[in-house]
Amino acid sequence: MSQKIAGTTNRINRLIEMRFFTFFFAIALSCPAFGQAKWEIIQLGKISAYSNPLELKLRLSAAENPGAFDIRKEKYTLLVPDGVGAKTRCGLFIWINAGDAPTIPRAWEPVMTKHKLIFIGAHNSGNPRNVFDRFRLAIEAAVQLKQRYNVDPKRIYISGFSGGGRCASMLGVAYPDVFSGAMPFMGVNFYKDVTAQSGKKFRLNYIPHRELLAIAKKDSRYVLVTGTKDFNRINTQAVFAQGFKKEKFANAFYLEVPQLAHALPGPEWLEKGIGLLDGDKPITPPRQ
């Protein structure tokens, strides 16, 4: 077991394909990637116990020690949809991108508004960043926004693209008490070795705490999104069938977007994914 655990984060980083009690200091700035007015740049306050180095190591069975980290120097892009105020019951959509800018398709914004989801993504949290930092940035976004807004604990979703999706898939299992669901796009990791139909094997990337894993299997929801032309499609299929389904996760779903390569899908697919996270009727999964 120790041989499998050793070098956990090095394997994670090799798998990432693309290089791309608290108060807030809010700075009202425009964000060119998303338009004007609704988007702002914020910073968070003191880090929580969830991001403690020992906590991270315990939850992921990591051999490495997380490095120094000062969240007060980090910045986030935040979108609070129209109609969502401090007292409005809402959800959170925490984003980990493959690149350093926390960008999502502009067409996704109406979906966030419709479902009353506050979007937040950390700057400088792309694939080149230390994986422990990426984890802590996402964890703190969830923990600290709960202190500012009337967040439904059953609608705190972690998501991301490619390498960011891989990070999101790990956090969704290792932190089921923070995130109620995960929707990784075009990249997903698992805590056991899985084998695709072709015989290709994908090695484990982390080992979650047993008690927390039991919570994740029973209560959390997972939507794995890929495309028919995505180079990670085989990996995603294998993790879904030989991972989440074989390990008896109660609420795991698979979405495959026709003709889509390694890119984010249109808003209709985001809406389908959010519906599954919210508890809609599942779509028939692919055969494996």
C-alpha positions in Angstrom: 0.0 0.0 0.0 2.8 2.4 0.9 4.4 2.0 -2.6 1.1 2.9 -4.1 0.7 6.0 -1.9 4.3 7.2 -2.4 4.5 9.9 -5.1 0.8 10.5 -5.2 0.9 14.1 -6.3 3.7 13.5 -8.9 1.4 11.0 -10.6 -1.4 13.5 -10.4 0.7 16.1 -12.1 1.8 13.7 -14.8 -1.8 12.9 -15.6 -2.7 16.6 -16.0 -2.4 17.0 -19.7 -2.7 20.7 -20.5 -0.4 23.6 -19.5 -2.7 26.1 -19.6 -14.8 32.9 10.8 -13.7 35.0 7.8 -14.3 38.2 5.9 -13.8 39.3 2.4 -11.9 42.1 0.7 -14.1 42.7 -2.4 -12.7 44.9 -5.2 -15.3 45.9 -7.8 -13.4 45.3 -11.0 -14.7 44.3 -14.4 -13.7 40.9 -15.9 -13.1 41.1 -19.7 -13.7 37.4 -20.2 -17.2 37.6 -19.0 -18.5 41.1 -19.7 -19.3 43.9 -17.3 -21.1 44.7 -14.0 -22.0 41.3 -12.7 -18.5 39.9 -12.3 -16.0 41.0 -9.7 -12.6 40.1 -8.3 -12.5 39.2 -4.6 -10.0 37.9 -2.0 -10.7 35.7 0.9 -9.7 35.8 4.6 -8.0 33.4 7.0 -7.7 29.8 5.8 -9.9 27.2 7.5 -9.1 23.9 9.2 -10.2 22.0 6.0 -7.1 23.2 4.2 -4.7 22.4 7.0 -1.7 20.5 5.6 -2.3 17.5 7.9 -5.9 17.4 6.9 -5.0 17.3 3.2 -2.5 14.5 3.7 -5.1 12.5 5.8 -7.9 12.9 3.3 -5.7 12.0 0.2 -3.2 9.6 1.8 -0.5 11.8 0.3 3.2 11.2 1.0 4.2 14.7 0.1 3.9 17.7 2.5 1.8 20.6 1.1 4.0 23.7 0.8 3.5 27.2 2.3 0.2 28.8 1.3 -1.2 32.3 2.0 -4.7 32.6 0.7 -4.9 36.3 1.5 -2.6 36.8 -1.5 -4.9 34.9 -3.9 -7.6 36.3 -6.1 -10.9 34.9 -7.3 -13.4 35.8 -10.0 -16.9 35.8 -8.6 -20.3 35.9 -10.3 -23.4 36.4 -8.2 -26.4 35.9 -10.5 -29.2 38.5 -10.8 -31.8 38.0 -8.1 -29.3 36.4 -5.6 -28.7 38.4 -2.5 -27.2 37.8 0.9 -30.5 36.1 2.1 -31.4 34.2 -1.1 -31.2 30.5 -0.9 -28.6 29.5 -3.6 -25.9 27.0 -4.6 -22.2 27.3 -5.3 -20.3 26.3 -8.5 -16.6 26.2 -7.7 -14.4 26.0 -10.8 -10.8 24.7 -11.3 -9.6 25.6 -14.8 -6.8 24.0 -16.8 -5.4 27.5 -17.5 -4.6 30.2 -15.0 -7.6 32.4 -15.8 -10.9 31.0 -14.3 -12.8 31.3 -17.6 -15.9 29.5 -18.6 -18.1 29.9 -21.7 -20.0 33.1 -21.7 -23.1 31.1 -22.7 -23.0 29.3 -19.3 -23.9 32.5 -17.4 -27.7 32.2 -18.0 -27.6 28.7 -16.7 -26.0 29.9 -13.5 -28.6 32.5 -13.1 -31.5 30.1 -13.8 -30.3 27.7 -11.2 -29.2 30.3 -8.7 -25.6 29.2 -8.6 -22.9 31.5 -7.5 -19.8 30.9 -9.7 -16.3 31.3 -8.2 -12.9 30.4 -9.7 -9.4 31.1 -8.4 -6.8 32.9 -10.5 -3.5 31.2 -11.0 -4.9 27.8 -10.3 -4.2 26.1 -13.7 -2.2 22.9 -14.4 1.2 24.5 -13.7 0.2 25.3 -10.1 1.1 23.0 -7.2 -1.8 20.5 -6.9 -2.2 21.1 -3.1 -2.6 24.8 -3.8 -5.3 24.1 -6.3 -7.1 21.9 -3.8 -6.9 24.6 -1.1 -8.1 27.4 -3.3 -11.2 25.4 -4.2 -11.9 24.2 -0.7 -11.6 27.7 0.8 -14.0 29.1 -1.9 -16.7 26.7 -0.7 -16.0 27.1 3.0 -15.8 30.9 3.0 -18.6 31.7 0.6 -21.0 29.8 2.9 -20.3 32.5 5.5 -21.4 35.3 3.1 -24.4 33.8 1.4 -27.4 31.7 2.2 -25.9 28.5 0.6 -27.8 25.3 0.4 -25.3 22.7 1.7 -26.8 20.1 -0.7 -25.9 22.3 -3.7 -22.2 23.0 -3.3 -20.6 21.7 -6.5 -17.0 21.4 -7.5 -16.2 21.4 -11.2 -13.3 21.9 -13.6 -11.9 21.3 -17.1 -9.2 18.8 -18.1 -6.5 18.8 -15.3 -8.9 21.0 -13.3 -11.6 18.3 -13.8 -9.2 15.7 -12.4 -8.7 17.9 -9.3 -12.4 18.4 -9.0 -13.1 14.6 -9.2 -10.7 14.0 -6.3 -12.0 16.7 -4.1 -15.6 15.5 -4.7 -14.7 12.1 -3.1 -12.2 13.2 -0.5 -14.2 16.2 0.8 -17.9 15.0 0.7 -18.5 17.1 3.8 -17.6 20.2 1.9 -18.8 19.5 -1.7 -22.2 17.8 -2.2 -21.4 17.0 -5.9 -18.7 17.1 -8.6 -18.9 17.6 -12.3 -15.5 17.1 -13.9 -15.3 18.0 -17.6 -12.8 16.1 -19.9 -10.7 14.7 -17.1 -11.3 12.5 -14.1 -9.2 10.6 -11.5 -10.0 7.7 -9.3 -8.7 6.0 -6.1 -8.3 2.6 -7.6 -6.7 1.2 -10.8 -9.3 0.9 -13.6 -9.0 -0.9 -16.9 -10.7 0.2 -20.2 -12.4 -2.2 -22.6 -9.3 -1.9 -24.8 -7.2 -3.2 -21.9 -5.5 0.1 -21.2 -5.0 0.6 -17.5 -5.3 3.9 -15.5 -3.5 3.9 -12.2 -4.9 5.2 -8.9 -4.2 8.8 -8.1 -5.1 9.1 -4.4 -6.5 7.1 -1.5 -9.4 8.8 0.3 -10.1 8.3 4.1 -12.3 5.3 4.5 -15.0 7.0 6.6 -15.3 10.0 4.3 -15.4 7.6 1.3 -18.5 5.9 2.8 -20.2 9.3 3.0 -19.3 10.1 -0.6 -20.6 6.8 -1.9 -23.9 7.2 -0.1 -24.7 11.0 -0.3 -22.7 12.8 -2.9 -23.5 13.1 -6.7 -21.0 12.8 -9.6 -21.5 13.7 -13.2 -18.6 12.8 -15.5 -18.6 14.7 -18.8 -16.7 13.9 -21.9 -17.1 14.1 -25.7 -17.1 11.5 -28.4 -13.9 13.0 -29.8 -12.2 13.8 -26.4 -8.8 12.2 -26.0 -9.8 11.5 -22.4 -13.0 9.7 -23.3 -11.6 6.2 -22.8 -10.3 7.2 -19.4 -13.6 8.8 -18.4 -15.6 5.7 -19.5 -13.3 3.4 -17.6 -13.5 5.5 -14.4 -17.2 5.7 -14.6 -17.9 1.9 -15.2 -15.0 0.3 -13.4 -14.7 3.0 -10.8 -17.8 4.8 -9.6 -20.3 2.1 -10.7 -18.3 -0.9 -9.7 -17.5 0.7 -6.3 -21.3 1.2 -5.8 -21.5 5.0 -5.7 -25.2 5.6 -5.3 -25.4 8.7 -7.6 -22.8 8.6 -10.4 -23.7 9.6 -14.0 -22.0 9.8 -17.4 -22.6 12.5 -20.1 -21.1 12.1 -23.5 -21.4 15.1 -25.9 -21.6 14.1 -29.6 -18.8 15.4 -31.8 -17.1 17.3 -29.0 -13.3 17.0 -28.7 -11.3 18.3 -25.7 -13.3 21.4 -25.0 -16.2 22.6 -22.9 -19.7 21.9 -24.2 -22.6 24.2 -24.8 -24.9 25.5 -22.0 -27.5 22.7 -22.7 -25.0 20.1 -21.5 -24.1 22.2 -18.4 -27.8 22.4 -17.6 -28.1 18.6 -18.0 -25.2 18.1 -15.6 -26.6 20.5 -13.0 -29.9 18.8 -13.3 -28.3 15.5 -12.4 -26.4 17.1 -9.5 -29.7 18.6 -8.3 -31.4 15.2 -8.4 -33.1 14.9 -11.8 -33.8 11.6 -13.5 -30.5 10.0 -14.7 -29.6 9.5 -18.4 -29.0 5.9 -19.5 -25.2 5.3 -19.1 -23.0 3.8 -21.9 -22.2 0.1 -22.0 -18.8 -0.8 -20.8 
